[in-house]
Amino acid sequence: MQAKERHQPDFGTGQKKLSTYLIGLGICTFLTLFAFWIVMSRQFSSLEGFVFIYAAACLQFVAQLIFFLRLNTQTEQGRVNVMSLVFTGVVLITVIIGTLWIMSNLNYYMVH
C-alpha cells in the first residue's frame, strides 16, 4: 500500500498551510500590540479603553479559531465542529447568566 492510497481521517480542519499560520500570527500580534497601545497611551477613558480591549480580545479569539484551530464549515465534520462550538457557547452563557441571576436574587433577599 502506497502512502497516497492511505485514507486520512477528516477532522474538519482543512489543509495545513504555513501561510495560514503566518496570517494568523500577524493578526494576533497586531491585536495584542493594539491592546497594549490602548493601555500605554492613556488617550481614552476607562470605559472606551475597556471596550477597545474587549473588542480586540474577541477578534483575537475568532482569529485563533479560524487560523490556528482551522475551524471552518467546508466539510461535514467542519460544520459539526462549528455547531459543537456554538452549543458550548450557548451552555456557557446560560450557566453564567443563571449564576449571576441566582446571586443577584440571593443578594436581594438577604439584604431585604
N, C-alpha and C positions, 0 to 999 in steps of 0.2 A: 504494500500500500504506500503510495507516494504521499508526500506532505500536502499536496494540493487537493487530494481526494478526501482528506480528513474533514469531518464536519465540525465546524466551530460553533459552539453554543451561542445563541443570540441572547444577550443580556439587555438589549435595547439601548446600548450606549453609543453606537455608531463607531466610526473609524477613529483610531488614534492617529493624530497628526501633530507634528511639532508646532505648526503654525497656529493651531487652535490653542495650545497651551501658552504660546508666546502672546497671543492676543489677550487671553485671559489674564496673564501676568501683567501686561501693560495696563489693562483696565483696572485691575485690583490695586496696582501700585499707584495709579493716578487717583483713585478714590481714597486711598489711605493718605496720600500726601495732601489731598484736598481737605480731608477732615483735620489733619494736623495743622494746615494753614489756617483753617477757621478758628481753631483754638488759639494758635500762637499770635495771630494778627490782632485779635480783640477788636475787630471792626464792627462786630454785630452784637446785638443784645443777647442775653442768655437764652431767651426763647427762640430767636432766629438761629442762633448757633446750634441749639438742640435740634431744631427742625432740619437744618442742613446736614448735621452729622447723622441724624436718624435716616434721612433720605439716602445719604452716601452708604450707610450700612446696609440698607435694604437693597440698593443697587448692587453692592458688592456681593451680597448673598445670592442674588439672581445670577450674577456673572459667574460665581463659583459653581452654581448648579449647572449652568449651561456649558462652561468652558472646561472645568476640571472634572466634574462628575459626568459630563456629556449627557445630560438629561435632555431628551428630545421626544418628539411624537412621530417620528418617521416610520417606526415599525410597531407591530402589535405589542411586543414586550415593552417598548419605549412608552407607549400610551398607558400600559398597566403601571409602569414606574411613576409616571406623572400623576395618575389617579391615586396611587398609594400616597404620594407626597401631599396631594390636596386633602385626602382623607385624614392624614396625620395632622395637617394644619387645622382642619375643622375640629378634630378631637381636642387638640391642644388649646385652641381658642375657647372652646366650650368649657374645658376644665378651668382655665384661667378666669374667664368671666364668671363662672359659677362660684369659684372660690372667693373672688372679690365681692360678689353679691352676698354670699353667706357671711363673710367677715363684716361687711357693712351692716347687715341686719343684726348680727351679734353685737356690734358696737352700739347700734341704735338702742337695742333693747337692754343692754347692760347699763347704759347711761340714763335712760328714761324710766 
